[in-house]
Amino acid sequence: MKVVMQRVKKAAVEVDGETVGSIDHGLLLLVGIKKGDNPEDINYVADKIGSLRIFEDEADKMNLSVHDVGGEVLSVSQFTLYGDTTHGRRPSFIEAERPEQAEPLYEAFNDRLRGQGLRVATGKFGAMMDVSLINDGPVTLIVESKK
């Protein structure tokens, strides 16, 4: 599992011109599920994201988690995170999990975040989405379940 995590002042996702998810201060997560990912991977990444100290404290040090600042999460599925561009000119997505297996894992990931007390908004799995954000910092990190 791979998640590109961006600290945001606000973010939203639209499908067919309709806003389906939006947040204010918090984290935008672009979530990729890889073939072979399992609940252990989901739990590891969700727990890591919930506890990472990437928000500034009163001394301007990254010392606070999304929980500590009362932040929200916008989770957007993105299989293209597993696009392999090493050969040719068109990416190969062979490492990305098939939608029928990926969607339940994506939902379990979001449920794990909610279980931590976070408000989690989402996009629409498998849809073409327009994502907008105001990056805060900017701070962008990648969290992966396997080395």
N, C-alpha and C positions, 0 to 999 in steps of 0.2 A: 504494500500500500504506500502511496506517495501523496502527500498533501503540500501544496504551495499555500502558505499562510501569509496573509497581508494584514498588518494593523491598519485599521481604517477609521476615519471620522464618520463615514456613512457609506453604505453600499446597497445596491438594489439589483434585482434580476427580473427581467421581463420576458414573457413568452407571448408571441403574437400581439405585441403592443400593450399587454396587460401586466402590471406588476404582480408577481406571484410571491415575492419575498423581499423584505428590506430590513435593514438595521441601522441604528445610529452607532455610536462609538463601540468598537469591538474588533472582531476578526472576520475577514473574508477567507474562506477555505475553498480551494479548488482541489477536488478529491478524485484521485485515480485509484482504481482497484486493479491489481495485477493477477494474472492466472496463478492459482495456488494460494491466494490470500485466504485467511480463515479468521474466526472470531478472536483468536489471540492477537493477530495483527491489528484488527479493528480496535480492540481494547487498549493495546499498547499506544497506538497513535492518538486515540481520543484522550487517554489519560495524560499523555505527554503534552498535548495541546492545551488541555485545561489547566495544567500546572506551570507551563513555561512563563517565566518572569520577563515579559517583553514590554511592559508599560512602565513609564517613569514614575518614580516616587517624588516626594517633595524636594529631594536633593538632585533631581534630574538624572537619577541612575535607573537603569532598567532593572527594577526590583519587584514589580507587581504583576500578578497574573490577570487574565481576563476576569476571573472571579473577583479578585481584589478590587478591581475598578468598576465592577457592576456592568461589564461589557456584554455585548450580544454576539452571536455567531450567525453568519450567512454561509451556508454550506452548499456548494455547487458541484455536481458530478461532472468530471472531465476526463474521459477515457484517453484523450490525446496526450495526457501526461506520460503515457507509455508508448508514445510514437518514437520509433527508431529511425533516425535520419542518417545512419552511418553508410548506407548503400543507396545509390541512385538519387533521384530527385523527388521521389514521393515517399512520405513516411510509411513505415510498416507498423501496424498496430497489433501484431501477432501476440505481444506480451500482455495486452489489455484483456481483462476478463470479459467473457461474453455477457451481454446484458442480463440474461436470465439468472446468472449466478452473481453478477455484480450488484444488481439493484437491492437484493435482500441484505447484502453486506453494507452497502451505502446507508440503508435505512437503520441497520443495527448500529452503525457508527454515529448517526445523528441521535439515536435513542440513548447511546452511551453518554454523549455530551449532555443531553437533557437530564439524564440521571445524575449528573454532577450539579444540577441546579441552574444550568445555563439556558437562556432563551435561544432557541435555534430556529432560524428561518431557512428555507431551502428554495432551490430552483425546482425544475421539473425534470426528473430523470429521463434521459434520452431525447429531450427536446432541443431544438435550436433556441439558444437563450442569448439575450443581450444583457451583459453585466456592466454596471457602472459603479464607480467607487471614487472616493477621495481618500488617497493613501495618506496615512499618518506617519510622518517621519522623513522619508519612507522607510518602513521596516517590512522586509519580505524574507521569509525563511522557508526552508523545505524540511519537512518531517517525514521520515521513511520508517517503515516497520522492519525492514531487513537491510543488513549492510551489504 
